[in-house]
Amino acid sequence: MSAKPNDSTSAKAKIAEAAAILSSLDFPLGKDDFRTKLRQDRICLVLLAVADLSPSTPWKSAKVHGEGGKSHAPRTRDIINFLNKNYGTTMSSGSYDDIRRKNLDYLVEAGLVVPSARRAGASTNDGTRGYAISKDAAPLLHEYGSSKWPALVKQFRNSHVSLSTALQRPVTMQMVEVTFPDGQNFQTVDRSTQQDSEGDNRGIPASLRAETQSPLPRRHSQKRSCSGPFTPQSRWTWPQPT
């Protein structure tokens, strides 16, 4: 179903403000996975939902898990319900995995959101885990529009790798060979060695790394390769069986 937000002035203004925050942190709005207006609006809406900000709620009221002894860590389905109620979207409750893969994973990698806020160590597929605004990002939201905001943006960018930079790092992947019972060989990525060009995994979210893994072929022994900068759209090239 359609996930287009309503066209009310207050909703459009709130989304534009969220976009301004993301852009100030070198979030790749307008390129990569966020070239379309729909995808740009969606990532902004998810940020607003995690912060519990309706169109009329001021930025200083953005909620942070544990702040003031209060709990606020919405699950993916909670985020969908919030947006349908407050921003007029009509997302299906079954879209929860899209919310995580196409939005939350990016916000987590950018340092704006923390996963498993309800229960540390919860697995990716644990439906009870919740997401929350990170402690580092909270001042950016609370002080948006104030005289303190530019300095807070600079401070955040000095201590976090921007998402645009992270997604453009070339990735080095070592291949391991697997031998099937019939003697055929197959090469796949050794994810324990998967690193970016700076020798670490900061630029490669675990959930995004996992998405480049394709299932083993059932019948044919083939090699696959991936080159160029890593993006969640990286696709393995499979030779056609002869």
C-alpha positions in Angstrom: 0.0 0.0 0.0 1.0 3.6 -0.4 3.4 5.1 2.1 3.1 8.6 0.9 2.8 11.1 3.8 -0.1 13.5 3.9 0.3 16.9 2.4 -0.5 19.0 5.4 1.7 22.1 5.9 2.9 21.0 9.3 3.8 17.5 8.2 5.7 18.7 5.1 7.5 21.2 7.3 8.5 18.6 9.8 9.8 16.3 7.1 11.8 19.2 5.5 13.4 19.9 8.9 14.3 16.3 9.4 15.9 16.3 5.9 17.9 19.4 6.8 19.3 17.6 9.9 20.2 14.6 7.8 21.8 16.7 5.1 23.9 18.6 7.6 25.4 15.3 8.6 26.3 14.4 5.0 23.5 11.8 4.7 23.2 10.9 1.0 19.8 12.4 0.4 19.3 12.7 -3.4 21.7 10.0 -4.3 22.5 6.3 -3.8 19.5 4.7 -2.2 17.8 8.0 -1.6 17.5 9.4 -5.0 13.7 9.4 -5.1 11.5 11.8 -3.1 9.6 8.8 -1.7 12.7 7.3 -0.2 13.9 10.7 1.1 10.6 11.3 2.8 10.5 7.8 4.3 13.9 8.0 6.0 12.9 11.4 7.4 9.6 10.0 8.7 11.3 7.0 10.3 13.7 9.4 12.1 10.7 11.4 13.3 8.9 8.3 14.5 11.9 7.0 16.5 12.1 10.4 18.2 8.3 10.4 18.7 7.9 13.7 16.9 4.4 14.3 15.4 4.0 17.3 13.0 3.1 19.6 15.9 5.7 18.4 18.4 8.7 20.7 18.9 12.2 19.3 18.3 13.2 19.9 21.9 10.7 17.3 22.9 12.3 14.5 20.9 12.4 11.4 23.1 15.6 9.5 24.0 15.5 6.1 25.6 16.3 6.2 29.3 16.2 10.0 29.5 14.5 11.1 32.6 14.1 7.5 33.6 11.6 6.9 30.8 11.6 4.2 28.2 11.1 5.0 24.5 12.3 2.4 22.1 9.7 1.7 19.4 9.7 -1.5 17.5 9.4 -1.5 13.7 5.7 -2.1 13.9 5.3 0.7 16.4 7.1 3.0 13.9 4.6 2.0 11.2 1.6 2.6 13.5 3.0 6.0 14.6 3.5 7.2 11.0 0.1 6.0 9.9 -1.6 7.8 12.8 0.4 11.0 12.8 1.6 11.5 9.2 -1.2 9.9 7.2 0.9 7.1 5.6 -0.9 3.9 4.8 1.9 1.4 5.3 1.0 -2.2 6.0 2.1 -3.8 9.3 3.9 -6.3 7.1 6.3 -3.7 5.9 8.3 -3.9 9.2 11.3 -5.6 7.5 11.5 -2.8 4.8 11.5 -0.2 7.6 14.5 -2.0 9.2 16.5 -2.7 6.0 15.8 0.4 4.0 15.7 3.0 6.8 16.7 2.0 10.3 19.9 0.2 9.2 21.1 3.4 7.6 20.2 5.6 10.6 22.0 3.2 12.9 25.1 3.3 10.7 25.0 7.1 10.6 25.1 7.2 14.4 21.7 8.7 14.8 19.8 5.6 16.1 20.8 2.7 18.3 19.3 -0.8 17.8 18.3 -3.2 20.5 17.6 -0.3 22.9 15.0 -2.4 24.8 17.3 -5.3 25.2 21.0 -5.2 24.5 22.3 -8.0 22.4 18.9 -8.8 20.8 19.2 -10.5 17.4 18.3 -8.7 14.2 15.2 -10.8 13.8 14.0 -10.4 17.4 10.6 -8.6 17.1 10.8 -7.3 20.6 13.9 -5.2 20.2 13.4 -1.5 19.9 15.2 1.5 18.3 16.0 4.8 20.0 17.7 8.1 19.2 21.4 7.8 20.2 22.8 9.8 23.0 25.2 11.6 20.6 22.3 12.5 18.3 19.9 13.7 21.0 21.4 17.2 21.3 21.2 17.7 17.5 17.4 17.1 17.6 16.8 19.0 20.9 18.7 22.1 19.7 17.6 22.2 16.1 17.0 25.8 15.1 18.8 27.2 18.1 22.1 29.1 18.1 23.8 26.0 19.5 22.9 23.8 16.6 25.8 24.6 14.2 28.4 23.8 16.8 26.6 20.5 17.7 26.6 19.5 14.0 30.3 20.1 13.8 30.9 18.1 17.0 28.9 15.2 15.7 30.6 15.1 12.3 34.0 15.2 14.0 33.2 12.1 16.0 31.3 10.0 13.4 32.0 8.8 9.9 29.3 10.2 7.6 27.1 7.7 5.9 28.0 9.1 2.5 31.7 8.4 3.2 31.0 4.9 4.7 29.0 3.8 1.7 31.6 4.9 -0.8 34.5 3.0 0.8 35.8 0.2 -1.5 35.4 -3.2 0.2 38.1 -5.9 0.3 36.6 -9.4 0.4 38.5 -12.7 0.7 37.0 -15.7 -0.9 36.9 -19.2 0.6 36.4 -22.3 -1.5 33.7 -24.8 -0.7 33.8 -28.4 -2.0 30.5 -30.2 -2.6 30.1 -33.9 -2.0 30.1 -34.5 -5.8 33.6 -32.9 -6.0 32.5 -29.5 -7.5 34.1 -26.4 -6.0 32.4 -23.2 -5.2 33.8 -19.9 -3.9 32.0 -17.6 -1.4 32.9 -14.6 0.7 34.6 -15.1 4.0 32.6 -12.5 6.0 35.0 -12.6 8.9 37.6 -10.9 6.6 35.2 -8.4 5.0 36.7 -5.0 5.5 36.6 -1.5 4.0 39.5 0.3 2.5 40.6 1.6 5.9 40.9 -1.9 7.3 37.8 -1.9 9.5 34.1 -2.6 9.3 32.8 0.8 10.3 31.6 1.6 6.8 29.8 -1.7 6.3 26.7 -2.3 8.6 26.5 -6.0 9.6 22.9 -6.2 8.3 24.0 -4.6 5.0 27.0 -7.0 4.7 24.7 -9.9 5.1 22.4 -8.8 2.3 25.2 -9.3 -0.3 25.2 -13.0 0.5 23.3 -15.0 -2.0 22.2 -18.6 -1.3 24.4 -21.4 -2.6 23.5 -22.7 -6.0 21.8 -26.1 -6.0 23.2 -27.6 -9.1 26.0 -25.6 -10.6 29.5 -24.8 -9.5 30.1 -21.1 -10.3 32.2 -18.2 -9.2 30.8 -14.8 -8.3 32.5 -11.5 -8.0 31.7 -8.0 -6.8 33.8 -4.9 -7.5 33.7 -1.2 -6.9 32.4 0.8 -3.9 30.1 -1.1 -1.5 26.5 -0.2 -1.5 23.5 -2.1 -0.3 22.6 -2.6 -4.0 25.8 -4.5 -4.7 24.9 -7.5 -6.7 26.9 -10.7 -7.3 27.5 -11.6 -11.0 26.7 -15.2 -11.7 27.9 -16.8 -14.9 25.0 -18.6 -16.7 25.3 -22.4 -16.6 26.3 -24.0 -19.9 
